[in-house]
Amino acid sequence: MAYKYLNILNSPSDLREFTVEELPLVSRELREFIIENVSKYGGHLGASLGTVELTIALHYVFNTPKDLLVWDVGHQAYGHKILTGRRDRFHSNRQFGGISGFPSREESEYDVFGVGHSSTSISATLGMAIANKLKGLNKHHIAVIGDASIASGMAFEGLNHAGDTDSDLLVILNDNSIGIDASVGALKEYLSQKDAENKNLSNNIIEALNFKHFGPIDGHNLQELVDTLELLKTIKGPKFLHIHTIKGKGLKPAEKDQVTYHAPGKFDKITGELFQKPVADNYMKYQDIFGKTILHLAHNDEKIIGVTPAMPTGSSLKYMMEELPHRAFDVGIAEQHAVTFSAGMATQGFKVFCTIYSTFLQRAYDQVIHDVALQNLPVVFCVDRAGIVGQDGATHHGVFDISFLKCIPNLIIASPSNAKDFQNLLYTASTYVEHPMVIRYPRGNSDVKTLDMTFQSIEIGKGICLRKGKNTAILSIGKMRWNVEKAIEQSRKDISHYDMRFIKPLDIAMLDDIAKHHEHIITIEDGVLSGGFGESIQSYFSQHHPKLNVKCLGISDEFIQHGETEALFDKIGLSSKKILEYLNTL
């Protein structure tokens, strides 16, 4: 498609050559370009469609990259990437070897801070503002934060600190009433109530934090945006601009169904109709297995509670929220609160299942240790998106959870390799009250198309032998089972295969038996090797069976880029093909 304006925009300095009257034409082309590319190649859609006018106005008014602009969260920033020299590479967005789906300091000088998670922009931008003041540099510092992100505790910490400084900081609240799911909490209600009042707000929480408050204004009115930003450039100290936008703006289905079109996959760019997924996708996703199983268990046990930090749809806790809303809670983008809230309920005898993405759990590490494990409260952490997750990249790969959780006393850590084990572990966790438990599971398809709601308890710390061979034994955890099985079949070697199921405690009896019948041991995990599952196995064998030869396969000491999951597994040596190549060297 020919773009009159966009095709000559290679940097924000080119944008500043246009008149304000031409900017709506630029915004129309930029929106069309985003729809065109995401419809073909996939990616996040709604958030960036909603910030098209804001993106143009910011780069038009401010002298980026000298003036520093931080996006929170990063999937608002497609327009920003396109206007800052990445238009011709945008088709590679989130693809293996292509540009990142989030701002990345390694990728562009315009990406001044990496943002894959949320609620970091105010703290980071304040740090930049104070640093540049110390250096005697005159720059503007702008943080764009979504209304769901600003409800996070870290955002409030940043606001509280910034309000006690004279830093040249502009915080822009992009208020569209939705993150991935609808925004929740009292702050959302406060914003809605204040919008109904006149713009000269009294009793304003932002002004109480010593910010000069402006808005709310229409985030799709370029003239009003430009005029307001020009005014704000002249005002010193902390400033706060409240704008209203529509997530999915410009594509009617995306405006109507904002949850689905957050990241819709490929679709028809004219009608917005989603393309049918392949037949293989009829296999149930692990997330839906969790959601439907926990709902079934909750119907039969009134003590079961579900908790998620802003991911009811992604985690599939939505099923329980719809049928048992008084026992399922979306607490917003507040992982620390989610964990300690769960701990509080556990003290009163409830069986709390806290479902949380692996990389999001990192944000609540202190709470897992001090508020749950130290007090030995039987909270069940359902750690979603464990392992390599694909195109979201380094900020979202759940490859650290084994390592950072394994060292914590009282925690039981399980990683099922199939749907039935997952269901049985959820059932086991609902009856087990001695220690907190972690059940980690991957993103995407399982091995079943339908669910059988009959359950068996799984003995804590017990693995299973999948295949009995000679001399060499492979010990796998979680979804790595399937790559291992395929590699063994193709190798035609007589190799044993064990699904350990538990990372902590280890099945010591099984390990001792393995040691009696094998000389070579291979461990395979979709997590980092340092502090991981394999390291535990290696440590046990070195102490009790030192003559065994142990090789650990996993993720080395590096961050893994974005790309299709199979391409990434191949790159890091965990695909069935790469495992087979290793087996052929034995």
LUMMI-750247 format. One record per residue (C-alpha): residue number from 1; residue in three letters; chain; x, z, y. Coordinates in steps of 0.25 Angstrom, whole numbers, always signed. Layout:
% LUMMI-750247
NUM ala A X Z Y
...
//
This chain:
% LUMMI-750247
1 met A +0 +0 +0
2 ala A +5 -3 +14
3 tyr A +6 +8 +24
4 lys A +8 +4 +38
5 tyr A +13 +18 +43
6 leu A +17 +25 +31
7 asn A +27 +14 +26
8 ile A +35 +15 +39
9 leu A +35 +31 +39
10 asn A +49 +34 +33
11 ser A +50 +48 +39
12 pro A +42 +57 +49
13 ser A +50 +51 +61
14 asp A +43 +38 +58
15 leu A +30 +45 +58
16 arg A +33 +50 +72
17 glu A +34 +36 +77
18 phe A +19 +35 +75
19 thr A +8 +39 +86
20 val A -1 +50 +82
21 glu A -13 +40 +82
22 glu A -6 +33 +70
23 leu A -4 +45 +62
24 pro A -18 +45 +55
25 leu A -14 +31 +50
26 val A -1 +37 +44
27 ser A -10 +48 +38
28 arg A -19 +38 +32
29 glu A -7 +30 +25
30 leu A +0 +43 +21
31 arg A -13 +48 +14
32 glu A -15 +34 +7
33 phe A +0 +34 +3
34 ile A -2 +48 -4
35 ile A -14 +44 -11
36 glu A -8 +31 -15
37 asn A +4 +38 -21
38 val A -2 +50 -28
39 ser A -13 +41 -34
40 lys A -2 +33 -41
41 tyr A +8 +44 -44
42 gly A +1 +57 -44
43 gly A +5 +70 -36
44 his A -2 +80 -27
45 leu A -12 +73 -18
46 gly A -22 +81 -10
47 ala A -13 +91 -3
48 ser A -4 +79 +3
49 leu A -17 +71 +7
50 gly A -21 +83 +15
51 thr A -8 +84 +23
52 val A -6 +70 +27
53 glu A -10 +72 +42
54 leu A -3 +85 +43
55 thr A +10 +79 +36
56 ile A +10 +67 +46
57 ala A +7 +77 +58
58 leu A +19 +86 +54
59 his A +29 +75 +53
60 tyr A +24 +68 +65
61 val A +25 +81 +74
62 phe A +37 +88 +68
63 asn A +51 +82 +67
64 thr A +53 +83 +52
65 pro A +62 +85 +45
66 lys A +69 +93 +57
67 asp A +56 +101 +58
68 leu A +53 +107 +45
69 leu A +40 +105 +37
70 val A +37 +113 +24
71 trp A +25 +109 +15
72 asp A +17 +120 +7
73 val A +14 +116 -3
74 gly A +22 +103 -6
75 his A +11 +94 -11
76 gln A +6 +93 +3
77 ala A +18 +85 +6
78 tyr A +16 +71 +1
79 gly A +14 +66 +15
80 his A +26 +73 +20
81 lys A +35 +66 +9
82 ile A +29 +53 +12
83 leu A +32 +54 +27
84 thr A +46 +59 +25
85 gly A +53 +48 +18
86 arg A +47 +48 +4
87 arg A +36 +38 +5
88 asp A +43 +28 -3
89 arg A +46 +38 -14
90 phe A +33 +45 -14
91 his A +28 +37 -26
92 ser A +38 +45 -34
93 asn A +32 +58 -30
94 arg A +33 +69 -41
95 gln A +38 +58 -51
96 phe A +51 +61 -59
97 gly A +63 +57 -49
98 gly A +53 +55 -37
99 ile A +50 +64 -25
100 ser A +45 +78 -27
101 gly A +30 +81 -25
102 phe A +34 +92 -16
103 pro A +43 +94 -4
104 ser A +58 +95 -9
105 arg A +70 +98 +0
106 glu A +78 +89 -10
107 glu A +69 +77 -7
108 ser A +68 +76 +9
109 glu A +73 +83 +21
110 tyr A +58 +84 +25
111 asp A +55 +93 +13
112 val A +61 +105 +20
113 phe A +56 +115 +9
114 gly A +52 +112 -6
115 val A +37 +116 -8
116 gly A +31 +115 -22
117 his A +24 +128 -22
118 ser A +17 +135 -11
119 ser A +17 +145 +1
120 thr A +32 +143 +4
121 ser A +31 +135 +17
122 ile A +29 +146 +27
123 ser A +41 +154 +22
124 ala A +50 +142 +20
125 thr A +47 +136 +34
126 leu A +49 +150 +41
127 gly A +62 +151 +34
128 met A +66 +137 +40
129 ala A +61 +141 +54
130 ile A +69 +154 +55
131 ala A +81 +147 +49
132 asn A +80 +136 +59
133 lys A +78 +146 +71
134 leu A +91 +153 +66
135 lys A +98 +140 +66
136 gly A +93 +137 +80
137 leu A +85 +125 +76
138 asn A +72 +120 +83
139 lys A +63 +115 +72
140 his A +49 +116 +68
141 his A +45 +122 +54
142 ile A +32 +119 +48
143 ala A +25 +124 +35
144 val A +13 +117 +30
145 ile A +6 +126 +20
146 gly A -7 +125 +12
147 asp A -19 +134 +13
148 ala A -17 +138 -1
149 ser A -2 +141 +1
150 ile A -4 +149 +13
151 ala A -12 +160 +5
152 ser A +1 +163 -3
153 gly A +8 +176 +0
154 met A +21 +168 +3
155 ala A +14 +161 +14
156 phe A +9 +173 +20
157 glu A +23 +179 +19
158 gly A +29 +167 +27
159 leu A +18 +168 +38
160 asn A +20 +183 +39
161 his A +35 +181 +41
162 ala A +34 +169 +50
163 gly A +24 +176 +59
164 asp A +34 +186 +62
165 thr A +44 +175 +67
166 asp A +45 +166 +79
167 ser A +48 +154 +70
168 asp A +44 +140 +73
169 leu A +35 +139 +61
170 leu A +22 +131 +59
171 val A +14 +134 +47
172 ile A +3 +124 +44
173 leu A -9 +128 +35
174 asn A -14 +116 +28
175 asp A -28 +121 +25
176 asn A -36 +113 +15
177 ser A -42 +125 +7
178 ile A -35 +120 -6
179 gly A -21 +121 -13
180 ile A -23 +115 -27
181 asp A -35 +123 -29
182 ala A -44 +128 -18
183 ser A -37 +139 -9
184 val A -41 +153 -11
185 gly A -41 +166 -5
186 ala A -44 +174 +8
187 leu A -35 +165 +17
188 lys A -43 +153 +13
189 glu A -55 +160 +17
190 tyr A -49 +165 +30
191 leu A -44 +151 +34
192 ser A -58 +145 +31
193 gln A -65 +156 +40
194 lys A -55 +154 +51
195 asp A -57 +139 +51
196 ala A -72 +141 +53
197 glu A -68 +149 +66
198 asn A -63 +143 +79
199 lys A -48 +139 +79
200 asn A -44 +150 +88
201 leu A -44 +160 +77
202 ser A -44 +175 +79
203 asn A -40 +185 +68
204 asn A -31 +174 +63
205 ile A -22 +178 +51
206 ile A -11 +168 +55
207 glu A -10 +172 +69
208 ala A -9 +187 +64
209 leu A +4 +182 +57
210 asn A +9 +178 +71
211 phe A +7 +163 +69
212 lys A +1 +154 +80
213 his A -11 +148 +73
214 phe A -17 +134 +75
215 gly A -28 +127 +69
216 pro A -35 +124 +60
217 ile A -34 +109 +63
218 asp A -38 +97 +55
219 gly A -26 +93 +47
220 his A -30 +79 +46
221 asn A -31 +76 +61
222 leu A -17 +71 +64
223 gln A -19 +71 +79
224 glu A -23 +86 +79
225 leu A -12 +89 +69
226 val A -1 +82 +78
227 asp A -6 +89 +90
228 thr A -6 +103 +84
229 leu A +7 +101 +78
230 glu A +13 +96 +91
231 leu A +8 +109 +98
232 leu A +13 +118 +87
233 lys A +27 +112 +89
234 thr A +27 +118 +103
235 ile A +23 +132 +98
236 lys A +34 +142 +94
237 gly A +33 +152 +82
238 pro A +25 +152 +70
239 lys A +13 +143 +70
240 phe A +1 +141 +60
241 leu A -7 +128 +60
242 his A -20 +128 +51
243 ile A -24 +114 +47
244 his A -36 +109 +38
245 thr A -33 +98 +28
246 ile A -41 +92 +17
247 lys A -33 +91 +4
248 gly A -34 +77 -2
249 lys A -38 +71 +12
250 gly A -40 +56 +11
251 leu A -44 +55 -4
252 lys A -58 +59 -6
253 pro A -57 +64 -20
254 ala A -45 +72 -16
255 glu A -52 +79 -5
256 lys A -64 +82 -14
257 asp A -56 +87 -26
258 gln A -44 +93 -20
259 val A -40 +100 -33
260 thr A -39 +88 -42
261 tyr A -33 +80 -31
262 his A -22 +90 -28
263 ala A -14 +82 -38
264 pro A -23 +72 -45
265 gly A -14 +63 -53
266 lys A -16 +48 -51
267 phe A -29 +43 -45
268 asp A -35 +31 -39
269 lys A -30 +31 -24
270 ile A -44 +25 -19
271 thr A -54 +33 -26
272 gly A -46 +45 -30
273 glu A -50 +44 -44
274 leu A -41 +51 -54
275 phe A -35 +43 -65
276 gln A -38 +47 -79
277 lys A -27 +55 -86
278 pro A -21 +50 -99
279 val A -28 +54 -112
280 ala A -17 +64 -115
281 asp A -22 +72 -103
282 asn A -34 +76 -112
283 tyr A -25 +87 -117
284 met A -28 +100 -110
285 lys A -19 +105 -100
286 tyr A -13 +118 -102
287 gln A -19 +123 -89
288 asp A -33 +120 -94
289 ile A -30 +127 -107
290 phe A -26 +139 -99
291 gly A -39 +138 -90
292 lys A -49 +136 -101
293 thr A -43 +146 -111
294 ile A -42 +157 -100
295 leu A -56 +155 -97
296 his A -60 +156 -111
297 leu A -52 +169 -113
298 ala A -58 +174 -100
299 his A -72 +172 -104
300 asn A -69 +181 -116
301 asp A -61 +191 -109
302 glu A -66 +197 -96
303 lys A -52 +203 -93
304 ile A -45 +189 -91
305 ile A -42 +185 -77
306 gly A -36 +172 -72
307 val A -27 +171 -60
308 thr A -20 +159 -53
309 pro A -13 +157 -40
310 ala A -20 +144 -34
311 met A -20 +136 -47
312 pro A -34 +137 -53
313 thr A -35 +122 -56
314 gly A -20 +120 -60
315 ser A -20 +132 -69
316 ser A -35 +129 -74
317 leu A -39 +144 -71
318 lys A -50 +136 -64
319 tyr A -58 +137 -76
320 met A -58 +152 -76
321 met A -60 +152 -61
322 glu A -73 +144 -63
323 glu A -79 +152 -74
324 leu A -74 +166 -71
325 pro A -70 +166 -56
326 his A -70 +181 -56
327 arg A -59 +182 -66
328 ala A -50 +170 -61
329 phe A -42 +170 -48
330 asp A -35 +160 -40
331 val A -27 +168 -30
332 gly A -21 +157 -22
333 ile A -6 +153 -21
334 ala A -2 +167 -23
335 glu A +6 +168 -36
336 gln A +12 +182 -33
337 his A -2 +187 -30
338 ala A -8 +180 -43
339 val A +2 +188 -52
340 thr A +0 +201 -46
341 phe A -15 +199 -45
342 ser A -15 +197 -60
343 ala A -6 +209 -62
344 gly A -16 +217 -54
345 met A -28 +212 -63
346 ala A -20 +215 -75
347 thr A -18 +230 -72
348 gln A -33 +231 -72
349 gly A -34 +225 -86
350 phe A -37 +211 -84
351 lys A -30 +200 -92
352 val A -24 +191 -81
353 phe A -20 +176 -83
354 cys A -12 +172 -71
355 thr A -10 +157 -72
356 ile A +1 +152 -63
357 tyr A +10 +140 -63
358 ser A +24 +143 -68
359 thr A +31 +139 -54
360 phe A +21 +147 -46
361 leu A +23 +159 -55
362 gln A +37 +159 -49
363 arg A +31 +164 -36
364 ala A +26 +177 -42
365 tyr A +38 +181 -50
366 asp A +39 +195 -44
367 gln A +25 +197 -47
368 val A +26 +193 -62
369 ile A +38 +203 -63
370 his A +33 +215 -55
371 asp A +18 +214 -55
372 val A +16 +209 -69
373 ala A +28 +211 -79
374 leu A +33 +224 -73
375 gln A +19 +230 -75
376 asn A +17 +223 -88
377 leu A +4 +218 -84
378 pro A -3 +208 -94
379 val A -4 +196 -84
380 val A -4 +183 -91
381 phe A +4 +172 -83
382 cys A -1 +158 -87
383 val A +11 +151 -82
384 asp A +6 +136 -80
385 arg A +14 +124 -77
386 ala A +26 +130 -85
387 gly A +37 +120 -88
388 ile A +39 +106 -82
389 val A +27 +102 -74
390 gly A +31 +88 -69
391 gln A +29 +82 -56
392 asp A +27 +94 -47
393 gly A +42 +96 -50
394 ala A +52 +108 -48
395 thr A +43 +117 -40
396 his A +32 +117 -51
397 his A +40 +116 -65
398 gly A +37 +129 -72
399 val A +51 +130 -78
400 phe A +55 +144 -73
401 asp A +44 +153 -79
402 ile A +51 +156 -92
403 ser A +63 +160 -86
404 phe A +58 +168 -74
405 leu A +47 +175 -83
406 lys A +55 +177 -96
407 cys A +64 +188 -89
408 ile A +52 +197 -85
409 pro A +49 +209 -94
410 asn A +35 +210 -100
411 leu A +32 +196 -99
412 ile A +28 +188 -111
413 ile A +30 +173 -110
414 ala A +23 +162 -118
415 ser A +23 +147 -117
416 pro A +13 +140 -126
417 ser A +16 +126 -131
418 asn A +2 +122 -134
419 ala A -12 +124 -130
420 lys A -16 +133 -141
421 asp A -4 +143 -139
422 phe A -8 +143 -125
423 gln A -22 +147 -127
424 asn A -18 +157 -137
425 leu A -8 +163 -128
426 leu A -18 +164 -117
427 tyr A -27 +171 -127
428 thr A -15 +180 -131
429 ala A -12 +184 -117
430 ser A -27 +188 -115
431 thr A -25 +199 -126
432 tyr A -11 +203 -123
433 val A -9 +215 -113
434 glu A +5 +220 -116
435 his A +13 +211 -106
436 pro A +11 +200 -96
437 met A +12 +186 -102
438 val A +16 +172 -97
439 ile A +10 +160 -104
440 arg A +17 +147 -98
441 tyr A +11 +133 -101
442 pro A +14 +119 -95
443 arg A +7 +110 -86
444 gly A -2 +99 -92
445 asn A -7 +95 -106
446 ser A -7 +104 -118
447 asp A -9 +99 -133
448 val A -24 +101 -134
449 lys A -37 +94 -128
450 thr A -47 +105 -131
451 leu A -46 +120 -132
452 asp A -49 +129 -143
453 met A -53 +143 -138
454 thr A -49 +151 -150
455 phe A -36 +159 -148
456 gln A -26 +166 -156
457 ser A -16 +177 -151
458 ile A -2 +173 -151
459 glu A +8 +184 -154
460 ile A +17 +187 -142
461 gly A +31 +181 -144
462 lys A +28 +172 -156
463 gly A +33 +158 -157
464 ile A +29 +147 -168
465 cys A +37 +138 -176
466 leu A +32 +124 -174
467 arg A +42 +117 -184
468 lys A +52 +122 -194
469 gly A +65 +114 -195
470 lys A +79 +117 -198
471 asn A +92 +120 -190
472 thr A +86 +118 -176
473 ala A +75 +125 -169
474 ile A +68 +122 -156
475 leu A +61 +133 -149
476 ser A +52 +128 -138
477 ile A +42 +134 -128
478 gly A +29 +129 -122
479 lys A +27 +114 -120
480 met A +41 +111 -125
481 arg A +36 +112 -139
482 trp A +30 +98 -138
483 asn A +43 +91 -133
484 val A +50 +98 -144
485 glu A +40 +94 -155
486 lys A +41 +79 -151
487 ala A +56 +80 -151
488 ile A +57 +86 -164
489 glu A +48 +76 -171
490 gln A +56 +65 -165
491 ser A +69 +71 -169
492 arg A +65 +72 -184
493 lys A +74 +84 -185
494 asp A +70 +96 -193
495 ile A +69 +105 -181
496 ser A +62 +118 -179
497 his A +52 +120 -167
498 tyr A +47 +133 -162
499 asp A +37 +136 -151
500 met A +41 +149 -146
501 arg A +29 +151 -137
502 phe A +34 +164 -131
503 ile A +46 +165 -122
504 lys A +45 +180 -121
505 pro A +45 +187 -130
506 leu A +52 +177 -140
507 asp A +49 +176 -154
508 ile A +61 +183 -160
509 ala A +57 +183 -174
510 met A +55 +168 -173
511 leu A +69 +166 -166
512 asp A +75 +174 -177
513 asp A +69 +165 -188
514 ile A +73 +153 -180
515 ala A +87 +158 -180
516 lys A +88 +159 -195
517 his A +84 +145 -198
518 his A +90 +137 -186
519 glu A +104 +134 -180
520 his A +100 +127 -167
521 ile A +89 +132 -158
522 ile A +84 +124 -146
523 thr A +74 +130 -136
524 ile A +66 +121 -127
525 glu A +58 +126 -114
526 asp A +52 +119 -102
527 gly A +58 +130 -93
528 val A +72 +133 -87
529 leu A +83 +136 -97
530 ser A +88 +148 -88
531 gly A +81 +160 -93
532 gly A +71 +152 -101
533 phe A +65 +152 -115
534 gly A +78 +146 -122
535 glu A +87 +156 -115
536 ser A +79 +167 -122
537 ile A +80 +160 -135
538 gln A +95 +158 -134
539 ser A +97 +172 -130
540 tyr A +90 +178 -142
541 phe A +97 +169 -151
542 ser A +111 +171 -145
543 gln A +109 +186 -147
544 his A +102 +186 -161
545 his A +106 +173 -167
546 pro A +119 +168 -160
547 lys A +123 +157 -169
548 leu A +111 +149 -166
549 asn A +113 +137 -157
550 val A +103 +137 -146
551 lys A +100 +126 -136
552 cys A +90 +128 -124
553 leu A +82 +116 -118
554 gly A +75 +118 -105
555 ile A +76 +116 -90
556 ser A +90 +118 -84
557 asp A +94 +124 -71
558 glu A +87 +114 -62
559 phe A +74 +112 -55
560 ile A +66 +100 -62
561 gln A +61 +89 -53
562 his A +47 +83 -54
563 gly A +42 +72 -63
564 glu A +34 +69 -75
565 thr A +35 +80 -85
566 glu A +41 +72 -96
567 ala A +52 +66 -87
568 leu A +56 +80 -83
569 phe A +56 +85 -97
570 asp A +65 +73 -101
571 lys A +74 +75 -89
572 ile A +76 +90 -93
573 gly A +78 +87 -108
574 leu A +64 +93 -112
575 ser A +57 +81 -116
576 ser A +55 +78 -131
577 lys A +64 +66 -129
578 lys A +75 +75 -124
579 ile A +73 +86 -134
580 leu A +74 +75 -145
581 glu A +87 +70 -139
582 tyr A +92 +84 -140
583 leu A +87 +86 -154
584 asn A +94 +73 -158
585 thr A +108 +79 -154
586 leu A +106 +91 -164
//
